């Protein structure tokens, strides 16, 4: 049985194919279109299905869309349509709506909902020419077994059904779904039981977005920059924000309207200078987010008595918050879906429908131990491109050893190996790698990627050696938690130590990615350090590279020293 999961409702459009509870393929649309987050800044672009990602998934399985048994879309428009849920005609004019018409949050909502309701027909049309063949045979109304999965339920399923836990409490924190902004579930075997919900307009995700915009960054994509800024600030404005964010019991909270300009002065112009008040606001926001979430987590533990917690939603990509929940919260185990943002809802919707249609008596059929579910390219394909581009290259006899030698010389490497990552993090398939030993390496990498100077870079460490280099380090394959760098090791890996003494750590074992693991082992043999700098392989404003052509283009458009692509080495 095949189930195709689709996310297209907000941003980070993606597709995932599941067969009998096991992931076959998963990819984000941006990797193919080269448009970040797969959406241009048009609020109603929900009509854009992830056609390229869908094509990749079904092609990976060697099937057509007509062979798919179920399609799961990670948004239920009928939860917003209210009394018009059974009406095929959606009332659009805001000025003439009747008493029973929906109260739209945005003037684009009716257009967006219309697109989502018609998504089955859009898929059946196979709009791009390259997908028409794989969609041929679908009725004009689209697949018969089409499921609209509530957005937060899809988030929750992505976290629980891909986790190793037989039972867990599940917390979803994001900007918003149909109406939900925060939701609680209890996972038992193949079931998710709703345990509570917070709805619009109260949202910790939207609170973070609002401050992100005030600080001159793009909301829904630049929140991680605010998290990095927080380390440079003081919690000067915590009391001001605390008065507007109040936990009111039973997992509920209230976020009062904010008047940031009145309280903190004019907003920062995008690209303008950063002042101390900006750092302080970021720190205050981060602290209030952590305090509030810990209160919610405390209630969730007390009311469920579960030992494990699963996290999903865009807020769960805040690795500093995750570390606080893990170290100061009441749960024994904390797991975070690596594609915690909206891309992960494609996976969650597919896993949810699969579990409901074909339950397995509570037995976990698939645990997400890695994220390498995207496109991969053979050496023959890579070499054909290098020849066509008339590039000088050589075939490496021992990729890990020869790459480690380059890294030991402080060269910065574009690393392109195996199947691409699903989710926002580059975790060793499409990475830029460097030695962490030279203190100037962070500045060099930020210059190469044309990033802000305050942005930290992250380490990857051999799983078995993580606790020797980072305080209380645990298995962390998805770079979703921060750990303190051990004081006696700080001087040996200065490039990955943030100003607050922490590092966002990825651990790696050989089962997850053998070549990546062997590279770290080779680097350790040469330097005594089982750590490398790992950041995403892309240039500013573009998604992570996907194809060999993307990799070559990014390599020659940046000051990277070398490209290790498959078995080949390219140098300038």
TORKE-531495 format. One record per residue (C-alpha): residue in three letters; x, y, z. Coordinates in steps of 0.05 Angstrom, whole numbers. Last residue first. Layout:
TORKE-531495
<code ALA, x X, y Y, z Z>
...
This chain:
TORKE-531495
<code UNK, x 800, y 517, z -172>
<code UNK, x 793, y 447, z -145>
<code UNK, x 746, y 390, z -164>
<code UNK, x 753, y 322, z -130>
<code UNK, x 712, y 263, z -153>
<code UNK, x 685, y 200, z -119>
<code UNK, x 617, y 231, z -107>
<code UNK, x 627, y 306, z -106>
<code UNK, x 685, y 332, z -64>
<code UNK, x 689, y 406, z -83>
<code UNK, x 749, y 448, z -64>
<code UNK, x 769, y 516, z -39>
<code UNK, x 702, y 550, z -33>
<code UNK, x 704, y 624, z -51>
<code UNK, x 633, y 624, z -79>
<code UNK, x 598, y 624, z -147>
<code UNK, x 643, y 568, z -173>
<code UNK, x 623, y 520, z -118>
<code UNK, x 550, y 541, z -120>
<code UNK, x 546, y 525, z -194>
<code UNK, x 582, y 459, z -186>
<code UNK, x 536, y 437, z -130>
<code UNK, x 472, y 458, z -167>
<code UNK, x 496, y 418, z -228>
<code UNK, x 510, y 358, z -185>
<code UNK, x 437, y 363, z -161>
<code UNK, x 407, y 384, z -95>
<code UNK, x 443, y 446, z -69>
<code UNK, x 413, y 475, z -5>
<code UNK, x 364, y 531, z -21>
<code UNK, x 386, y 598, z -48>
<code UNK, x 387, y 668, z -19>
<code UNK, x 460, y 665, z 4>
<code UNK, x 500, y 608, z -25>
<code UNK, x 487, y 535, z -10>
<code UNK, x 520, y 475, z 21>
<code UNK, x 493, y 476, z 92>
<code UNK, x 541, y 480, z 150>
<code UNK, x 585, y 428, z 183>
<code UNK, x 648, y 444, z 222>
<code UNK, x 686, y 381, z 238>
<code UNK, x 697, y 342, z 303>
<code UNK, x 736, y 279, z 321>
<code UNK, x 799, y 320, z 338>
<code UNK, x 865, y 283, z 346>
<code UNK, x 890, y 317, z 283>
<code UNK, x 906, y 265, z 231>
<code UNK, x 871, y 205, z 261>
<code UNK, x 812, y 249, z 280>
<code UNK, x 805, y 273, z 208>
<code UNK, x 803, y 201, z 184>
<code UNK, x 749, y 183, z 235>
<code UNK, x 709, y 244, z 214>
<code UNK, x 714, y 223, z 141>
<code UNK, x 694, y 152, z 159>
<code UNK, x 630, y 178, z 190>
<code UNK, x 612, y 219, z 128>
<code UNK, x 626, y 158, z 83>
<code UNK, x 584, y 111, z 127>
<code UNK, x 522, y 155, z 134>
<code UNK, x 470, y 135, z 185>
<code UNK, x 497, y 65, z 202>
<code UNK, x 567, y 93, z 212>
<code UNK, x 548, y 138, z 270>
<code UNK, x 540, y 214, z 271>
<code UNK, x 526, y 265, z 325>
<code UNK, x 504, y 335, z 305>
<code UNK, x 514, y 390, z 356>
<code UNK, x 489, y 461, z 361>
<code UNK, x 546, y 489, z 403>
<code UNK, x 546, y 526, z 469>
<code UNK, x 595, y 573, z 504>
<code UNK, x 550, y 634, z 501>
<code UNK, x 592, y 666, z 445>
<code UNK, x 583, y 603, z 404>
<code UNK, x 636, y 548, z 402>
<code UNK, x 643, y 518, z 332>
<code UNK, x 706, y 555, z 309>
<code UNK, x 740, y 548, z 377>
<code UNK, x 750, y 473, z 372>
<code UNK, x 814, y 459, z 409>
<code UNK, x 809, y 518, z 458>
<code UNK, x 740, y 496, z 480>
<code UNK, x 763, y 425, z 497>
<code UNK, x 781, y 435, z 570>
<code UNK, x 719, y 478, z 580>
<code UNK, x 672, y 425, z 552>
<code UNK, x 629, y 456, z 498>
<code UNK, x 559, y 466, z 525>
<code UNK, x 505, y 429, z 487>
<code UNK, x 453, y 454, z 438>
<code UNK, x 397, y 410, z 410>
<code UNK, x 366, y 400, z 342>
<code UNK, x 427, y 380, z 300>
<code UNK, x 392, y 319, z 271>
<code UNK, x 435, y 261, z 296>
<code UNK, x 434, y 281, z 369>
<code UNK, x 455, y 222, z 413>
<code UNK, x 470, y 252, z 481>
<code UNK, x 521, y 304, z 504>
<code UNK, x 523, y 316, z 579>
<code UNK, x 576, y 371, z 568>
<code UNK, x 607, y 368, z 499>
<code UNK, x 676, y 342, z 478>
<code UNK, x 684, y 275, z 513>
<code UNK, x 608, y 263, z 512>
<code UNK, x 609, y 267, z 435>
<code UNK, x 662, y 213, z 426>
<code UNK, x 618, y 153, z 409>
<code UNK, x 573, y 194, z 364>
<code UNK, x 631, y 221, z 323>
<code UNK, x 622, y 296, z 321>
<code UNK, x 589, y 346, z 274>
<code UNK, x 598, y 418, z 294>
<code UNK, x 556, y 480, z 280>
<code UNK, x 570, y 549, z 254>
<code UNK, x 549, y 612, z 291>
<code UNK, x 518, y 674, z 259>
<code UNK, x 542, y 739, z 289>
<code UNK, x 580, y 760, z 227>
<code UNK, x 518, y 759, z 183>
<code UNK, x 522, y 712, z 123>
<code UNK, x 555, y 719, z 55>
<code UNK, x 564, y 643, z 51>
<code UNK, x 639, y 649, z 40>
<code UNK, x 644, y 707, z 89>
<code UNK, x 606, y 668, z 142>
<code UNK, x 652, y 610, z 130>
<code UNK, x 715, y 652, z 137>
<code UNK, x 689, y 685, z 200>
<code UNK, x 674, y 618, z 232>
<code UNK, x 742, y 591, z 210>
<code UNK, x 782, y 646, z 244>
<code UNK, x 791, y 606, z 309>
<code UNK, x 828, y 550, z 271>
<code UNK, x 812, y 482, z 300>
<code UNK, x 741, y 472, z 274>
<code UNK, x 765, y 443, z 207>
<code UNK, x 717, y 453, z 150>
<code UNK, x 656, y 422, z 116>
<code UNK, x 603, y 452, z 71>
<code UNK, x 546, y 403, z 68>
<code UNK, x 499, y 368, z 20>
<code UNK, x 499, y 295, z 45>
<code UNK, x 528, y 306, z 114>
<code UNK, x 472, y 334, z 156>
<code UNK, x 448, y 396, z 120>
<code UNK, x 388, y 418, z 161>
<code UNK, x 321, y 444, z 136>
<code UNK, x 285, y 378, z 125>
<code UNK, x 297, y 318, z 81>
<code UNK, x 371, y 307, z 68>
<code UNK, x 397, y 288, z -1>
<code UNK, x 418, y 217, z -20>
<code UNK, x 492, y 203, z -29>
<code UNK, x 550, y 251, z -24>
<code UNK, x 563, y 325, z -41>
<code UNK, x 614, y 359, z 4>
<code UNK, x 637, y 430, z -12>
<code UNK, x 703, y 437, z 24>
<code UNK, x 738, y 492, z 61>
<code UNK, x 814, y 483, z 62>
<code UNK, x 847, y 487, z 130>
<code UNK, x 905, y 441, z 111>
<code UNK, x 875, y 387, z 156>
<code UNK, x 811, y 394, z 115>
<code UNK, x 849, y 376, z 52>
<code UNK, x 880, y 315, z 85>
<code UNK, x 812, y 294, z 112>
<code UNK, x 785, y 296, z 40>
<code UNK, x 840, y 248, z 17>
<code UNK, x 827, y 200, z 74>
<code UNK, x 751, y 201, z 68>
<code UNK, x 750, y 195, z -9>
<code UNK, x 801, y 140, z -17>
<code UNK, x 821, y 131, z -90>
<code UNK, x 796, y 200, z -111>
<code UNK, x 778, y 210, z -184>
<code UNK, x 808, y 275, z -211>
<code UNK, x 777, y 339, z -237>
<code UNK, x 788, y 394, z -288>
<code UNK, x 722, y 421, z -314>
<code UNK, x 699, y 419, z -386>
<code UNK, x 626, y 430, z -364>
<code UNK, x 606, y 368, z -405>
<code UNK, x 661, y 329, z -372>
<code UNK, x 640, y 349, z -301>
<code UNK, x 567, y 333, z -318>
<code UNK, x 584, y 263, z -345>
<code UNK, x 627, y 251, z -284>
<code UNK, x 568, y 265, z -237>
<code UNK, x 520, y 220, z -275>
<code UNK, x 571, y 163, z -277>
<code UNK, x 586, y 172, z -203>
<code UNK, x 513, y 159, z -186>
<code UNK, x 466, y 213, z -162>
<code UNK, x 419, y 214, z -102>
<code UNK, x 352, y 250, z -93>
<code UNK, x 320, y 255, z -24>
<code UNK, x 307, y 207, z 34>
<code UNK, x 372, y 217, z 74>
<code UNK, x 340, y 241, z 139>
<code UNK, x 366, y 189, z 188>
<code UNK, x 341, y 144, z 244>
<code UNK, x 268, y 157, z 230>
<code UNK, x 235, y 96, z 260>
<code UNK, x 189, y 53, z 216>
<code UNK, x 139, y -2, z 230>
<code UNK, x 125, y 11, z 303>
<code UNK, x 80, y -44, z 330>
<code UNK, x 16, y -18, z 361>
<code UNK, x -29, y -73, z 333>
<code UNK, x -7, y -59, z 262>
<code UNK, x -59, y -10, z 235>
<code UNK, x -71, y -7, z 159>
<code UNK, x -118, y 49, z 142>
<code UNK, x -107, y 90, z 205>
<code UNK, x -31, y 80, z 206>
<code UNK, x -23, y 96, z 132>
<code UNK, x -66, y 158, z 140>
<code UNK, x -23, y 183, z 198>
<code UNK, x 43, y 165, z 165>
<code UNK, x 24, y 203, z 101>
<code UNK, x 0, y 264, z 139>
<code UNK, x 63, y 264, z 182>
<code UNK, x 110, y 260, z 123>
<code UNK, x 77, y 317, z 87>
<code UNK, x 73, y 353, z 154>
<code UNK, x 148, y 351, z 158>
<code UNK, x 155, y 405, z 105>
<code UNK, x 116, y 451, z 152>
<code UNK, x 172, y 455, z 202>
<code UNK, x 195, y 399, z 247>
<code UNK, x 234, y 364, z 192>
<code UNK, x 281, y 333, z 243>
<code UNK, x 221, y 312, z 286>
<code UNK, x 243, y 324, z 357>
<code UNK, x 251, y 272, z 412>
<code UNK, x 254, y 284, z 486>
<code UNK, x 264, y 228, z 537>
<code UNK, x 259, y 229, z 613>
<code UNK, x 205, y 284, z 612>
<code UNK, x 203, y 334, z 670>
<code UNK, x 234, y 394, z 635>
<code UNK, x 300, y 427, z 654>
<code UNK, x 351, y 390, z 611>
<code UNK, x 308, y 368, z 552>
<code UNK, x 261, y 427, z 551>
<code UNK, x 320, y 474, z 558>
<code UNK, x 357, y 439, z 501>
<code UNK, x 295, y 443, z 457>
<code UNK, x 291, y 518, z 469>
<code UNK, x 363, y 527, z 448>
<code UNK, x 350, y 484, z 386>
<code UNK, x 292, y 527, z 361>
<code UNK, x 269, y 480, z 306>
<code UNK, x 212, y 460, z 352>
<code UNK, x 181, y 529, z 340>
<code UNK, x 167, y 506, z 268>
<code UNK, x 121, y 450, z 291>
<code UNK, x 141, y 385, z 323>
<code UNK, x 161, y 357, z 391>
<code UNK, x 155, y 287, z 420>
<code UNK, x 158, y 276, z 495>
<code UNK, x 174, y 212, z 531>
<code UNK, x 159, y 188, z 603>
<code UNK, x 83, y 197, z 599>
<code UNK, x 45, y 218, z 661>
<code UNK, x -7, y 251, z 616>
<code UNK, x -33, y 310, z 658>
<code UNK, x 31, y 322, z 697>
<code UNK, x 74, y 316, z 636>
<code UNK, x 31, y 363, z 594>
<code UNK, x 27, y 413, z 651>
<code UNK, x 103, y 415, z 657>
<code UNK, x 111, y 421, z 582>
<code UNK, x 65, y 482, z 582>
<code UNK, x 105, y 514, z 638>
<code UNK, x 170, y 498, z 602>
<code UNK, x 142, y 528, z 539>
<code UNK, x 126, y 593, z 574>
<code UNK, x 195, y 600, z 606>
<code UNK, x 231, y 583, z 541>
<code UNK, x 190, y 631, z 499>
<code UNK, x 199, y 686, z 551>
<code UNK, x 274, y 674, z 550>
<code UNK, x 279, y 676, z 474>
<code UNK, x 238, y 741, z 471>
<code UNK, x 282, y 774, z 524>
<code UNK, x 346, y 753, z 488>
<code UNK, x 319, y 779, z 421>
<code UNK, x 298, y 844, z 454>
<code UNK, x 366, y 853, z 485>
<code UNK, x 402, y 841, z 419>
<code UNK, x 358, y 893, z 385>
<code UNK, x 367, y 942, z 442>
<code UNK, x 442, y 934, z 435>
<code UNK, x 439, y 961, z 364>
<code UNK, x 444, y 923, z 298>
<code UNK, x 459, y 965, z 237>
<code UNK, x 411, y 963, z 178>
<code UNK, x 403, y 906, z 130>
<code UNK, x 327, y 906, z 138>
<code UNK, x 309, y 970, z 175>
<code UNK, x 304, y 960, z 250>
<code UNK, x 238, y 978, z 279>
<code UNK, x 231, y 1047, z 311>
<code UNK, x 231, y 1049, z 388>
<code UNK, x 225, y 994, z 440>
<code UNK, x 157, y 1002, z 473>
<code UNK, x 119, y 1043, z 422>
<code UNK, x 150, y 1006, z 363>
<code UNK, x 137, y 939, z 395>
<code UNK, x 62, y 949, z 406>
<code UNK, x 43, y 877, z 421>
<code UNK, x -28, y 849, z 424>
<code UNK, x -38, y 801, z 483>
<code UNK, x -14, y 729, z 480>
<code UNK, x -57, y 684, z 523>
<code UNK, x -40, y 614, z 546>
<code UNK, x -73, y 546, z 552>
<code UNK, x -41, y 480, z 573>
<code UNK, x -90, y 468, z 630>
<code UNK, x -76, y 536, z 661>
<code UNK, x -75, y 610, z 644>
<code UNK, x -3, y 617, z 618>
<code UNK, x 8, y 691, z 605>
<code UNK, x 46, y 726, z 549>
<code UNK, x 34, y 801, z 548>
<code UNK, x 59, y 817, z 619>
<code UNK, x 118, y 771, z 607>
<code UNK, x 139, y 813, z 547>
<code UNK, x 149, y 877, z 588>
<code UNK, x 181, y 837, z 644>
<code UNK, x 231, y 805, z 597>
<code UNK, x 254, y 871, z 566>
<code UNK, x 325, y 875, z 594>
<code UNK, x 340, y 801, z 585>
<code UNK, x 411, y 817, z 562>
<code UNK, x 436, y 807, z 491>
<code UNK, x 491, y 773, z 451>
<code UNK, x 463, y 703, z 458>
<code UNK, x 395, y 727, z 434>
<code UNK, x 423, y 744, z 365>
<code UNK, x 429, y 670, z 349>
<code UNK, x 356, y 658, z 365>
<code UNK, x 338, y 719, z 324>
<code UNK, x 376, y 690, z 265>
<code UNK, x 337, y 624, z 274>
<code UNK, x 273, y 663, z 265>
<code UNK, x 293, y 681, z 194>
<code UNK, x 243, y 639, z 153>
<code UNK, x 171, y 649, z 175>
<code UNK, x 183, y 724, z 187>
<code UNK, x 237, y 756, z 145>
<code UNK, x 286, y 798, z 184>
<code UNK, x 288, y 871, z 205>
<code UNK, x 284, y 864, z 280>
<code UNK, x 209, y 882, z 278>
<code UNK, x 198, y 824, z 230>
<code UNK, x 232, y 775, z 278>
<code UNK, x 191, y 804, z 335>
<code UNK, x 127, y 789, z 298>
<code UNK, x 150, y 719, z 278>
<code UNK, x 167, y 701, z 350>
<code UNK, x 97, y 722, z 372>
<code UNK, x 68, y 685, z 312>
<code UNK, x 101, y 621, z 337>
<code UNK, x 79, y 632, z 409>
<code UNK, x 8, y 638, z 384>
<code UNK, x -56, y 666, z 414>
<code UNK, x -99, y 693, z 357>
<code UNK, x -116, y 637, z 342>
<code UNK, x -124, y 571, z 378>
<code UNK, x -94, y 533, z 436>
<code UNK, x -108, y 458, z 437>
<code UNK, x -115, y 399, z 485>
<code UNK, x -106, y 324, z 492>
<code UNK, x -122, y 297, z 423>
<code UNK, x -109, y 222, z 421>
<code UNK, x -58, y 197, z 370>
<code UNK, x -61, y 123, z 353>
<code UNK, x -13, y 74, z 320>
<code UNK, x 19, y 52, z 386>
<code UNK, x -4, y 103, z 437>
<code UNK, x 11, y 177, z 424>
<code UNK, x -21, y 228, z 469>
<code UNK, x -34, y 295, z 436>
<code UNK, x -25, y 368, z 452>
<code UNK, x -35, y 427, z 406>
<code UNK, x -8, y 498, z 398>
<code UNK, x -28, y 546, z 343>
<code UNK, x -94, y 515, z 322>
<code UNK, x -141, y 551, z 274>
<code UNK, x -126, y 519, z 207>
<code UNK, x -53, y 512, z 228>
<code UNK, x -17, y 569, z 261>
<code UNK, x 51, y 597, z 279>
<code UNK, x 80, y 534, z 307>
<code UNK, x 83, y 491, z 370>
<code UNK, x 63, y 418, z 369>
<code UNK, x 71, y 378, z 434>
<code UNK, x 65, y 302, z 435>
<code UNK, x 62, y 259, z 498>
<code UNK, x 92, y 191, z 486>
<code UNK, x 79, y 116, z 477>
<code UNK, x 114, y 63, z 436>
<code UNK, x 172, y 111, z 426>
<code UNK, x 224, y 103, z 372>
<code UNK, x 198, y 164, z 334>
<code UNK, x 171, y 168, z 263>
<code UNK, x 99, y 158, z 285>
<code UNK, x 107, y 209, z 341>
<code UNK, x 138, y 270, z 309>
<code UNK, x 108, y 266, z 240>
<code UNK, x 42, y 246, z 271>
<code UNK, x 41, y 309, z 314>
<code UNK, x 55, y 354, z 254>
<code UNK, x 1, y 319, z 213>
<code UNK, x -48, y 327, z 271>
<code UNK, x -29, y 400, z 273>
<code UNK, x -47, y 410, z 200>
<code UNK, x -113, y 372, z 202>
<code UNK, x -109, y 315, z 151>
<code UNK, x -149, y 323, z 86>
<code UNK, x -152, y 254, z 56>
<code UNK, x -158, y 236, z -17>
<code UNK, x -178, y 165, z -35>
<code UNK, x -210, y 176, z -102>
<code UNK, x -151, y 211, z -134>
<code UNK, x -168, y 273, z -175>
<code UNK, x -235, y 300, z -200>
<code UNK, x -210, y 294, z -271>
<code UNK, x -201, y 220, z -261>
<code UNK, x -128, y 197, z -257>
<code UNK, x -105, y 158, z -317>
<code UNK, x -45, y 200, z -333>
<code UNK, x -12, y 228, z -271>
<code UNK, x 57, y 198, z -284>
<code UNK, x 54, y 219, z -356>
<code UNK, x 31, y 289, z -338>
<code UNK, x 89, y 299, z -290>
<code UNK, x 142, y 325, z -338>
<code UNK, x 92, y 370, z -372>
<code UNK, x 79, y 409, z -308>
<code UNK, x 4, y 414, z -294>
<code UNK, x -9, y 341, z -277>
<code UNK, x -84, y 355, z -286>
<code UNK, x -100, y 303, z -233>
<code UNK, x -59, y 340, z -182>
<code UNK, x -97, y 404, z -194>
<code UNK, x -163, y 366, z -189>
<code UNK, x -143, y 338, z -121>
<code UNK, x -120, y 408, z -99>
<code UNK, x -188, y 440, z -113>
<code UNK, x -206, y 447, z -39>
<code UNK, x -136, y 473, z -26>
<code UNK, x -141, y 525, z -82>
<code UNK, x -209, y 549, z -57>
<code UNK, x -181, y 553, z 13>
<code UNK, x -124, y 598, z -10>
<code UNK, x -172, y 644, z -49>
<code UNK, x -218, y 650, z 11>
<code UNK, x -159, y 662, z 58>
<code UNK, x -127, y 718, z 17>
<code UNK, x -166, y 773, z 53>
<code UNK, x -135, y 747, z 117>
<code UNK, x -161, y 719, z 183>
<code UNK, x -228, y 705, z 151>
<code UNK, x -290, y 702, z 194>
<code UNK, x -327, y 645, z 159>
<code UNK, x -397, y 657, z 132>
<code UNK, x -456, y 643, z 177>
<code UNK, x -477, y 715, z 185>
<code UNK, x -471, y 729, z 111>
<code UNK, x -411, y 755, z 74>
<code UNK, x -421, y 817, z 31>
<code UNK, x -358, y 857, z 44>
<code UNK, x -313, y 797, z 48>
<code UNK, x -330, y 772, z -21>
<code UNK, x -307, y 698, z -26>
<code UNK, x -362, y 651, z -4>
<code UNK, x -337, y 580, z -21>
<code UNK, x -380, y 542, z -69>
<code UNK, x -374, y 466, z -59>
<code UNK, x -417, y 473, z 4>
<code UNK, x -409, y 416, z 53>
<code UNK, x -361, y 453, z 99>
<code UNK, x -399, y 519, z 89>
<code UNK, x -421, y 518, z 162>
<code UNK, x -348, y 525, z 183>
<code UNK, x -302, y 537, z 124>
<code UNK, x -241, y 537, z 168>
<code UNK, x -243, y 464, z 191>
<code UNK, x -266, y 448, z 120>
<code UNK, x -198, y 469, z 93>
<code UNK, x -163, y 409, z 126>
<code UNK, x -88, y 416, z 118>
<code UNK, x -33, y 364, z 111>
<code UNK, x -57, y 332, z 46>
<code UNK, x -57, y 255, z 48>
<code UNK, x -63, y 217, z -18>
<code UNK, x -82, y 143, z -13>
<code UNK, x -72, y 81, z -56>
<code UNK, x -18, y 108, z -102>
<code UNK, x -13, y 68, z -166>
<code UNK, x -47, y 124, z -205>
<code UNK, x 9, y 170, z -184>
<code UNK, x 56, y 125, z -224>
<code UNK, x 105, y 75, z -196>
<code UNK, x 180, y 61, z -194>
<code UNK, x 186, y 77, z -120>
<code UNK, x 237, y 132, z -133>
<code UNK, x 194, y 156, z -191>
<code UNK, x 135, y 164, z -144>
<code UNK, x 176, y 206, z -96>
<code UNK, x 213, y 247, z -149>
<code UNK, x 148, y 264, z -185>
<code UNK, x 116, y 287, z -121>
<code UNK, x 176, y 331, z -105>
<code UNK, x 172, y 363, z -173>
<code UNK, x 97, y 373, z -168>
<code UNK, x 99, y 405, z -100>
<code UNK, x 28, y 435, z -108>
<code UNK, x 26, y 509, z -123>
<code UNK, x -47, y 528, z -111>
<code UNK, x -27, y 549, z -41>
<code UNK, x 4, y 611, z -73>
<code UNK, x -46, y 656, z -37>
<code UNK, x 2, y 695, z 7>
<code UNK, x 49, y 713, z -51>
<code UNK, x 121, y 719, z -28>
<code UNK, x 146, y 664, z -75>
<code UNK, x 137, y 596, z -46>
<code UNK, x 182, y 535, z -48>
<code UNK, x 214, y 551, z 19>
<code UNK, x 270, y 582, z -21>
<code UNK, x 258, y 579, z -96>
<code UNK, x 309, y 532, z -128>
<code UNK, x 252, y 495, z -164>
<code UNK, x 280, y 426, z -148>
<code UNK, x 306, y 433, z -77>
<code UNK, x 250, y 483, z -62>
<code UNK, x 198, y 427, z -71>
<code UNK, x 221, y 391, z -9>
<code UNK, x 236, y 316, z -12>
<code UNK, x 215, y 250, z 18>
<code UNK, x 224, y 179, z -7>
<code UNK, x 205, y 107, z 12>
<code UNK, x 188, y 117, z 85>
<code UNK, x 160, y 54, z 118>
<code UNK, x 91, y 48, z 148>
<code UNK, x 63, y 2, z 95>
<code UNK, x 92, y 43, z 39>
<code UNK, x 103, y 117, z 50>
<code UNK, x 117, y 171, z -2>
<code UNK, x 132, y 242, z 19>
<code UNK, x 121, y 309, z -14>
<code UNK, x 141, y 379, z 4>
<code UNK, x 120, y 452, z 5>
<code UNK, x 161, y 491, z 55>
<code UNK, x 108, y 546, z 62>
<code UNK, x 34, y 549, z 78>
<code UNK, x -16, y 500, z 48>
<code UNK, x 29, y 459, z 3>
<code UNK, x 45, y 396, z 42>
<code UNK, x 33, y 329, z 9>
<code UNK, x 36, y 257, z 33>
<code UNK, x 30, y 200, z -16>
<code UNK, x 8, y 133, z 14>
<code UNK, x 27, y 68, z -20>
<code UNK, x 0, y 0, z 0>
